[in-house]
Amino acid sequence: MQILKARKLILNGLTPGSSKSLAHSLLLANGFIHPVGKGLYSILPLGQRVIDRICRILDAELQRIGAQKVSFPILGSKVLWDKTGRWESMGPEMMTLKDRTETPFCLQPTAEEMCTETVLALSPLKKNLFPLMLYQISEKFRDEMNPRFGLLRSRQFLMKDLYSFDRTYEDSLNTYKAVCKVYDKFFKNILQLEVHKTAADSGIHGGQLSHEYHLKSLLEEDFVDFCDECGTSRKPEISPPCTHESQKCSLRKLNTVEIAHTFHLGKRYSEVMNVNFEGKPLDMCCFGIGVTRLLPAVVDCLSVSAEAMRFPKAIAPFDAVVIPKKTLMKNVLLEMLLSSSKDMFSDGGVLLDDRTEISVGKRMRDANRLGIPYVIVLANETERSLENQSPAVELFSTEPKSAELVSHGAMSLTQLVSFVQRFNANSPVF
C-alpha cells in the first residue's frame, strides 16, 4: 500500500473564473488540471492519479475478456485515411498538418483505419486468434469550433478505443455484447454510477448498430428521454416510441453528457482494406470511452457544492487520508494504522496529511474538498482513548451528492478495518 505525504504534493489550484460547469471550476480550484491554451489542459498530479486508476481498471477488465493492448501512432497519413474516404468526411474537426516533404497527415481522432491496416499486415490470421480484440489508451485530437467546460469539450483528450475482428456477423455480435457487458460492469458495478445506455447514430464510423452511454449532468450539452415506467433511455431521433404494457410511457428529458460509445461496424473497413479470413471480409466492431472526459463527468454527476468534490470510490485520488494531531505524529498507533491500511484499501493509496502546522479542522476541510472517500483522524478523541488504554481513531467519509463529512464515530483499529470493508461492499449506485 502506497503512503504519500501531503506536504510533498500539489493540493491547490487556480482561482477559477465564472463557468456554467461546476466540475470544471472544482478541477481547476483543487489542482487537478491547469489550462495552457484554448481547449488545452495539463493534467496535474491529483488529476493524473484519477486517470491512472481509470486506466488500470480498464486494462484489467478488457484483458480479462482477451483484449490485447497496443499503441498506434498519433499521426495518420492522408493516403491511409483516403482508403475509406474519411479524410474528407471528417470535416474541419480533424486536425491536419504536413511534414517537411509536404506529405499530409492528421492528428488521429480515432484509429479504425490504422488498426485495420495493422491486422492486414499480420495476415494470414489463424482461426484460434478470433475474436481478435486490440485496444489502446492514447491521446486523440479534435479541432473543436468552441472548446468549453474544460475536459468535457477539449481539443486534446485521452480515449480508450478498442477494435474487434471476427470471422462472421454472428460472432461479431457476440463480441459486441461481451464488450458492452464489460462497459456495464465498469460503469455500474465498479464506478457505481447510473449510466443511461441508448441506441445511437453510427455517424462517420459507419455500421448499423451503435449505443451511447450517458451520465446525468447539470449542463445542457446533450440529453436523453428517460422512461420511469420501463427504466429505458432513448434518443428521440433514433429510438422508436416508448411503450409499456400497451400504454405510452411517461418520458422525461434528462440533461446528460456522453462518456462512451460502441459501434458494430460490420465490413465497412475490412472490405475496403481487404482484411479477409478464408477469402471473406472480417466483421468489425469498435468501442470508445472518453477517459479524460470521465474526470469532469463524474465530478459533475456526484458533486453538489463548490466546496466539495465527489468521486466514485474506485477512482478517487486516494482511498483515504489520515490526519494526525502534531503530538500523535510519532505515536505507535499511527504506525499501526498505516500498516493496517493494506487490509482496508486497494490501489488508490493513503494520504498522510503531515502538515501539522495546519489545524486538524482545516485539514479535514481540505480532505472534504478533495473528495477523499475516508478521513481518519487522530486528535483529541484519540488522546483521551490512549489515556484510557483503549486506543481509538475517528472515522469520517465523503458521500456522493453531499457536501458534508459524515461522522462514523470513534472506533478501534479492528473495528475500523471491519467497518471499511463492510461499507465498501454495500456502497449504493448513484
C-alpha positions in Angstrom: 0.0 0.0 0.0 1.4 3.4 -1.1 1.6 6.0 1.6 2.1 9.6 0.4 2.8 12.7 2.5 0.7 15.8 1.9 3.4 18.3 2.3 5.1 16.9 -0.8 2.0 17.2 -3.0 0.3 19.9 -5.0 -3.1 20.2 -3.3 -4.3 23.5 -4.5 -5.0 25.1 -7.9 -6.2 28.3 -9.6 -9.0 30.6 -8.6 -11.5 29.7 -11.3 -13.4 32.3 -13.4 -17.1 32.1 -13.9 -18.2 28.9 -15.5 -21.5 27.0 -16.1 -19.6 23.8 -15.2 -19.3 23.1 -11.5 -16.9 20.2 -12.3 -14.6 22.4 -14.4 -14.4 25.0 -11.6 -13.7 22.3 -9.0 -11.0 20.6 -11.0 -9.2 24.0 -11.6 -9.6 25.2 -8.0 -8.3 21.9 -6.4 -5.3 21.4 -8.6 -6.4 18.6 -10.8 -6.0 20.4 -14.2 -4.3 23.5 -15.5 -5.2 25.5 -18.6 -2.4 26.1 -21.1 -4.4 27.3 -24.1 -7.9 27.4 -25.6 -9.2 23.8 -25.2 -5.9 22.5 -23.9 -5.2 21.4 -20.4 -2.3 19.9 -18.4 -3.3 17.1 -16.1 -1.8 17.8 -12.7 -0.7 15.1 -10.2 -4.1 14.7 -8.4 -5.9 14.5 -11.8 -3.3 12.1 -13.1 -4.0 9.8 -10.1 -7.6 9.6 -11.1 -6.8 9.0 -14.8 -4.3 6.3 -13.9 -6.8 4.5 -11.7 -9.4 4.5 -14.6 -6.8 3.1 -16.9 -5.7 0.4 -14.6 -9.3 -0.8 -14.2 -9.9 -0.7 -17.9 -6.7 -2.7 -18.6 -7.7 -5.3 -16.1 -11.3 -5.7 -17.3 -10.5 -5.7 -21.0 -7.6 -8.1 -20.7 -9.9 -10.4 -18.7 -12.0 -11.0 -21.8 -9.0 -11.4 -24.1 -8.4 -7.9 -25.4 -4.7 -7.1 -26.2 -3.2 -3.7 -25.5 -1.4 -1.9 -28.4 -0.2 1.6 -29.2 -0.7 3.2 -32.6 1.0 6.3 -33.9 -0.9 9.6 -33.3 0.0 10.7 -36.8 -2.1 9.1 -39.6 -1.3 9.7 -43.3 -3.8 11.1 -45.8 -3.1 8.0 -48.0 -4.4 5.8 -45.2 -7.5 7.8 -44.5 -8.3 8.2 -48.2 -8.7 4.4 -48.4 -12.0 4.7 -46.5 -12.9 8.2 -47.7 -12.9 9.6 -44.2 -10.1 12.2 -44.9 -12.8 14.4 -46.4 -15.9 13.3 -44.5 -14.3 14.0 -41.1 -14.6 17.7 -41.9 -12.8 20.6 -40.2 -12.8 19.0 -36.8 -9.9 16.7 -37.9 -6.5 18.4 -37.3 -4.2 18.2 -40.3 -0.6 19.1 -41.0 2.2 18.5 -43.5 5.7 17.3 -42.9 8.8 18.8 -44.4 8.2 17.0 -47.7 4.6 18.4 -47.9 3.1 15.0 -47.2 -0.2 15.5 -45.5 -1.0 13.8 -42.1 -3.7 14.1 -39.5 -3.6 14.0 -35.7 -5.9 11.0 -35.5 -9.2 11.4 -33.7 -9.8 7.7 -34.0 -7.9 4.7 -35.3 -10.2 2.3 -37.4 -8.0 2.7 -40.5 -4.7 2.2 -38.7 -5.8 -0.8 -36.7 -7.4 -2.4 -39.8 -4.2 -1.9 -41.8 -2.2 -3.4 -38.9 -4.3 -6.5 -38.9 -3.9 -6.7 -42.7 -0.1 -6.7 -42.3 -0.4 -9.5 -39.8 -2.4 -11.7 -42.2 -3.0 -14.5 -42.8 -4.6 -14.9 -39.4 -5.0 -18.2 -37.6 -8.5 -19.3 -36.6 -7.7 -19.5 -32.9 -6.9 -15.7 -32.8 -10.6 -14.9 -33.1 -12.2 -12.9 -31.7 -9.2 -10.6 -32.2 -9.5 -7.5 -29.9 -6.9 -4.8 -29.9 -7.2 -1.7 -27.8 -5.2 1.4 -26.8 -5.5 4.2 -24.3 -4.0 7.2 -26.1 -4.2 10.8 -26.9 -6.8 11.9 -29.5 -7.3 15.3 -31.2 -10.3 17.3 -32.4 -10.3 20.8 -33.7 -13.3 21.9 -31.7 -15.0 25.0 -33.0 -16.0 26.1 -29.5 -13.9 24.3 -26.8 -15.7 24.7 -23.4 -16.2 23.2 -20.0 -12.6 22.1 -19.7 -12.0 18.4 -20.3 -15.6 17.9 -21.4 -15.1 19.6 -24.7 -11.3 19.9 -25.3 -9.0 19.8 -28.3 -6.8 17.0 -27.0 -8.1 14.1 -24.9 -7.3 10.7 -23.7 -9.5 7.9 -25.1 -9.7 4.1 -24.7 -10.5 2.7 -28.2 -10.9 -1.0 -28.9 -11.3 -2.6 -32.3 -12.5 -6.2 -32.7 -12.3 -8.6 -35.7 -14.5 -11.7 -36.2 -15.0 -14.3 -38.9 -18.8 -13.9 -39.1 -21.5 -11.5 -38.4 -22.9 -13.7 -35.6 -19.5 -13.9 -33.9 -19.1 -10.1 -34.1 -22.5 -9.6 -32.4 -21.3 -11.9 -29.6 -18.1 -9.8 -29.3 -20.2 -6.6 -29.2 -22.3 -8.0 -26.4 -19.2 -9.2 -24.5 -17.5 -5.8 -24.6 -20.8 -4.0 -23.7 -21.1 -6.3 -20.7 -17.6 -5.0 -19.6 -18.8 -1.5 -20.0 -21.9 -2.2 -17.9 -19.7 -3.7 -15.2 -17.2 -0.8 -15.3 -19.8 1.9 -15.0 -22.4 0.3 -12.8 -20.5 -2.2 -10.6 -17.1 -0.7 -10.3 -17.8 3.1 -10.6 -21.3 2.6 -9.1 -22.8 5.1 -11.5 -26.3 5.3 -13.0 -25.5 5.3 -16.7 -28.1 5.7 -19.4 -27.4 3.5 -22.4 -29.3 4.3 -25.6 -29.3 3.3 -29.3 -27.5 5.9 -31.3 -26.5 7.1 -34.8 -23.3 5.5 -36.1 -22.3 8.7 -37.9 -18.9 8.8 -39.7 -17.9 5.5 -38.1 -20.4 3.5 -40.1 -22.3 0.4 -39.3 -25.9 -0.4 -38.4 -25.7 -0.9 -34.6 -24.5 1.7 -32.1 -25.0 2.7 -28.5 -24.1 5.7 -26.4 -23.5 5.8 -22.7 -24.7 8.9 -20.8 -24.3 10.4 -17.3 -26.7 12.9 -15.9 -25.3 16.4 -16.0 -26.1 19.9 -14.8 -25.1 21.2 -18.3 -27.3 21.3 -21.4 -24.7 19.6 -23.6 -26.8 16.6 -24.5 -29.9 14.8 -23.4 -31.8 11.5 -23.4 -35.5 10.8 -22.9 -35.9 8.6 -19.8 -39.0 6.4 -19.1 -39.8 6.0 -15.4 -42.1 3.0 -16.2 -39.7 0.7 -18.0 -36.4 2.3 -17.0 -35.1 2.7 -20.5 -33.4 5.7 -22.1 -33.6 6.7 -25.7 -32.6 9.4 -28.2 -35.8 10.6 -29.8 -34.3 10.9 -33.3 -33.1 7.2 -33.2 -35.3 5.1 -31.0 -38.9 4.1 -31.6 -41.7 5.5 -29.4 -41.6 4.0 -25.9 -44.5 1.8 -24.8 -45.1 -0.1 -21.6 -47.8 -2.7 -21.2 -49.6 -1.3 -24.3 -49.6 2.2 -22.8 -47.4 5.1 -23.7 -44.7 5.7 -21.0 -44.2 9.0 -19.3 -40.9 10.3 -20.7 -38.9 13.0 -19.1 -35.9 14.8 -20.5 -32.6 14.3 -18.7 -29.6 16.6 -19.3 -26.6 14.3 -19.9 -23.1 14.1 -21.1 -21.9 11.3 -23.3 -19.0 9.3 -21.8 -18.7 6.2 -24.1 -19.9 4.9 -27.5 -19.9 1.5 -29.1 -20.3 0.6 -32.8 -20.9 -2.6 -34.7 -19.1 -1.7 -37.9 -19.7 -4.8 -40.0 -17.5 -4.9 -43.1 -17.2 -1.2 -43.6 -13.4 -1.1 -43.2 -12.4 -4.7 -43.9 -13.9 -4.8 -47.4 -12.2 -1.5 -48.4 -8.8 -2.6 -47.0 -9.0 -6.3 -48.0 -8.8 -7.7 -44.5 -10.1 -11.2 -45.0 -10.2 -14.7 -43.5 -10.5 -17.6 -45.9 -11.5 -15.1 -48.6 -14.2 -13.3 -46.7 -14.0 -9.8 -45.1 -13.8 -9.8 -41.4 -16.7 -8.4 -39.3 -15.6 -5.5 -37.1 -16.7 -3.5 -34.0 -15.2 -0.6 -32.2 -15.7 0.7 -28.7 -14.7 4.0 -27.1 -14.5 5.5 -23.6 -13.6 9.1 -23.1 -11.1 8.7 -20.3 -10.2 12.3 -19.5 -13.9 13.2 -20.2 -14.9 10.9 -17.3 -13.0 13.1 -14.9 -15.3 16.1 -15.1 -18.4 14.0 -16.0 -18.3 12.0 -12.7 -17.5 15.2 -10.6 -20.4 16.9 -12.3 -22.7 14.0 -11.6 -21.8 13.4 -8.0 -20.9 16.9 -6.6 -23.4 19.4 -5.2 -21.1 22.2 -3.8 -18.2 24.3 -4.9 -16.6 23.4 -1.6 -16.6 19.6 -2.0 -15.7 17.4 -5.0 -17.0 13.9 -5.2 -15.7 10.8 -7.0 -16.6 7.2 -7.2 -14.6 5.4 -4.5 -12.8 3.2 -7.1 -11.1 6.2 -8.9 -10.8 8.9 -6.1 -7.2 10.3 -6.0 -6.7 8.5 -2.7 -8.6 5.8 -0.9 -8.2 7.5 2.4 -6.5 10.4 4.2 -5.0 10.1 7.7 -4.9 13.3 9.7 -2.9 13.1 13.0 -2.6 15.8 15.6 1.0 17.1 15.9 1.5 15.4 19.2 0.5 12.0 17.7 2.7 12.0 14.7 5.2 9.7 16.3 2.7 7.6 18.2 2.8 3.8 17.6 -1.0 3.9 17.0 -0.3 5.9 13.8 2.2 3.3 12.6 -0.3 0.5 13.3 -3.0 2.4 11.4 -0.8 2.9 8.4 0.2 -0.8 8.5 -3.4 -1.8 8.6 -4.4 0.2 5.6 -3.5 -2.7 3.3 -6.4 -4.6 4.8 -8.9 -1.8 4.0 -7.9 -0.2 0.8 -7.0 -1.1 -2.8 -4.6 0.6 -5.2 -5.6 4.2 -4.5 -3.0 4.8 -1.8 -3.3 6.6 1.5 -2.5 10.2 2.0 -0.8 11.0 5.3 -1.6 14.7 6.0 1.6 15.6 7.8 1.0 19.3 7.6 0.8 19.6 11.4 1.3 23.4 11.2 -2.3 23.4 10.0 -5.1 22.7 12.4 -6.9 19.3 12.2 -10.1 21.0 11.3 -8.6 22.8 8.4 -7.0 19.6 7.1 -10.4 17.9 7.4 -11.9 20.6 5.3 -9.2 20.0 2.7 -9.9 16.3 2.7 -13.6 17.0 2.2 -12.8 19.5 -0.6 -10.7 16.9 -2.5 -13.4 14.2 -2.2 -11.2 11.6 -0.5 -13.6 8.7 0.5 -12.4 8.0 4.0 -11.0 10.6 6.5 -9.3 9.0 9.6 -8.5 11.5 12.4 -6.1 11.1 15.3 -6.8 14.1 17.5 -8.3 14.9 20.9 -10.6 11.8 21.0 -7.6 9.6 20.2 -5.5 11.2 23.0 -8.3 10.5 25.5 -8.6 6.9 24.3 -4.9 6.4 24.8 -5.2 7.7 28.4 -7.9 5.1 29.0 -5.8 2.4 27.3 -8.5 1.8 24.7 -6.8 3.2 21.5 -9.3 4.6 19.0 -9.4 6.8 15.9 -12.3 8.8 14.4 -13.7 7.9 11.0 -15.4 10.2 8.6 -16.5 9.6 5.0 -17.4 11.7 2.0 -20.6 10.7 0.2 -21.8 11.4 -3.4 -24.3 14.2 -3.7 -23.4 15.5 -0.2 -21.2 18.4 0.7 -20.5 17.4 4.3 -18.3 14.9 6.0 -20.3 12.1 7.5 -19.1 11.1 11.0 -19.0 7.4 11.9 -17.7 8.0 15.4 -14.6 6.7 17.3 -13.5 3.0 16.9 -10.6 0.7 17.5 -8.4 -0.3 14.6 -10.1 -3.7 14.4 -13.5 -2.1 14.3 -12.2 0.4 11.6 -11.0 -2.4 9.3 -14.3 -4.3 9.7 -16.3 -1.1 9.1 -14.5 0.0 6.0 -14.6 -3.5 4.4 -18.4 -3.7 5.1 -19.0 -0.2 4.0 -17.2 -0.7 0.7 -19.2 -3.9 0.0 -22.6 -2.1 0.5 -22.0 1.1 -1.4 -25.1 2.2 -3.4 -25.3 3.1 -7.1 -25.5 6.8 -8.0 
